[in-house]
Amino acid sequence: MTSPYFASKRAEMAAGQPISTLMAQALENADLLSLAAGFVDEATLPTDAVRRACAAMMADDRAARTALQYGWTPGNPKLRAMLLDRFLREQAIPVPNAPSVEQVVITAGSNQLLHLVAESILDPGDVVLCAAPTYFVFLGILANVGARGHGIPTDDQGLIPEALDEHLRQLDSTGELKRVKAIYLVPYFDNPQGTTTPPERVSRIVEIAKRWSLNHTIHVIADEAYSELRYSGPHVASARCYDADGETVIVAGTFSKSFSPGLRVGWGILPVNLIEPVCNQKGNMDFGSPNFAQAIMTHILEQGQFDEQIDVLRAGYAPKLDAMLRAADEFLGPINGTSWTHPSGGLYIWARMPDGLDTGPEGPLFQRAIQEGMLYVPGQYCFPGEGEPVQSNTMRLSFGVQTSERIGRGINALARAIKQAQASV
Ligand SMILES: Cc1ncc(COP(=O)(O)O)c(C=O)c1O
């Protein structure tokens, strides 16, 4: 007789997240036209630049030995300084109370930063206010620490400040304000909707966080994963530009979308008070993210190859976004009740199906779409458990991975599946 296996409470809380299943489906069904996974375009991955960076590093014996050794818990000092310098230069307006290099922490992808922040500021039962819909992996991170996401209504510019303020007022009236520890934003070309939050709105959200920070700080986590993937319009200033004392906003950044997700290099720019808790967590977890990957990214930035790669990506993704929007016009447009967002960057559009058509894995559309040869992310995964209700007729469509021609075929397959699903009910 085998003895029962007791997983920890934390392991139980981590179960049931859709990310691994969706990624596995995309990897296992190579023929499936996946418009689901947020993978980056294979064709534009910077193989030459990384090959040259590795060769240069390995040719220099001292550099090679340093890169192959353990590194620093908060990350490679040179890379941290370069990232900070870049961040400060990128903003259209001055960054108040400009962060120091000590406030920059390198992580294994920005996902690790989000985890470390969650570990550092959240206790079980705490609340994070998120856009509804929001980045679904972040909801998994909250579940992992026993925290709760509350969905705040959005429009075509992201989370609505007035609705956020009202939600905080309600939580205050029910005595729950003390549980609210953060507001999570993806201000640039949001995952999943592709929306960008204009500076006036970002600044208002930071102001609201500060105003409701009555007995403790309510942080704004500004997840800037897609900030470089802009295909039109000017750069919008970071949320950190509206944080006068620098105590509210946590910036999360990553090279995953702008260079290579395989290198797993992300970072955070933290309020001073969070440096120690985050680095303590990180010390216990891995005492430093992969040093070799950081050395490669340092070399790439020094040599100017990062900027070159961003130009390559913009030139590669902009036509794919156009292809997706054109295909949506052509194939989804004639179906009554469909609509979708029109982003100016990022990797996703967010589509709304006719009222009552459930896009979830158990609904009439999901399996039909797979049979027709395409995969999407059901919108239901992107809604926090509390607050704004799930909109079950929605989906996220990614244009990052497929060619323009395959994007068109994928959307056509989706349209066929929608018509079949409508005919079946
Ligand atoms: C909004 C957002 N934040 C963070 C991440 C995590 O990226 P990484 O851990 O690869 O830096 C992603 C990945 O898709 C994302 O979409």
The ligand as a MOL file (V3000), in Angstrom:
LIG
                    3D

  0  0  0     0  0            999 V3000
M  V30 BEGIN CTAB
M  V30 COUNTS 16 16 0 0 0
M  V30 BEGIN ATOM
M  V30 1 C 2.7820 41.3990 -18.8260 0
M  V30 2 C 3.8850 40.4110 -18.6650 0
M  V30 3 N 4.6720 40.5070 -17.5880 0
M  V30 4 C 5.6720 39.6560 -17.3660 0
M  V30 5 C 5.9140 38.6220 -18.2390 0
M  V30 6 C 7.0100 37.6480 -17.8800 0
M  V30 7 O 8.0260 37.6810 -18.7610 0
M  V30 8 P 9.4710 37.1330 -18.3940 0
M  V30 9 O 9.4070 36.3980 -17.1120 0
M  V30 10 O 9.8250 36.2670 -19.5290 0
M  V30 11 O 10.3110 38.3680 -18.2730 0
M  V30 12 C 5.1210 38.4570 -19.3800 0
M  V30 13 C 5.3200 37.3310 -20.2960 0
M  V30 14 O 4.5550 37.0420 -21.1600 0
M  V30 15 C 4.0790 39.3810 -19.5840 0
M  V30 16 O 3.2540 39.2910 -20.6370 0
M  V30 END ATOM
M  V30 BEGIN BOND
M  V30 1 1 1 2
M  V30 2 1 2 3
M  V30 3 2 2 15
M  V30 4 2 3 4
M  V30 5 1 4 5
M  V30 6 1 5 6
M  V30 7 2 5 12
M  V30 8 1 6 7
M  V30 9 1 7 8
M  V30 10 2 8 9
M  V30 11 1 8 10
M  V30 12 1 8 11
M  V30 13 1 12 13
M  V30 14 1 12 15
M  V30 15 2 13 14
M  V30 16 1 15 16
M  V30 END BOND
M  V30 END CTAB
M  END
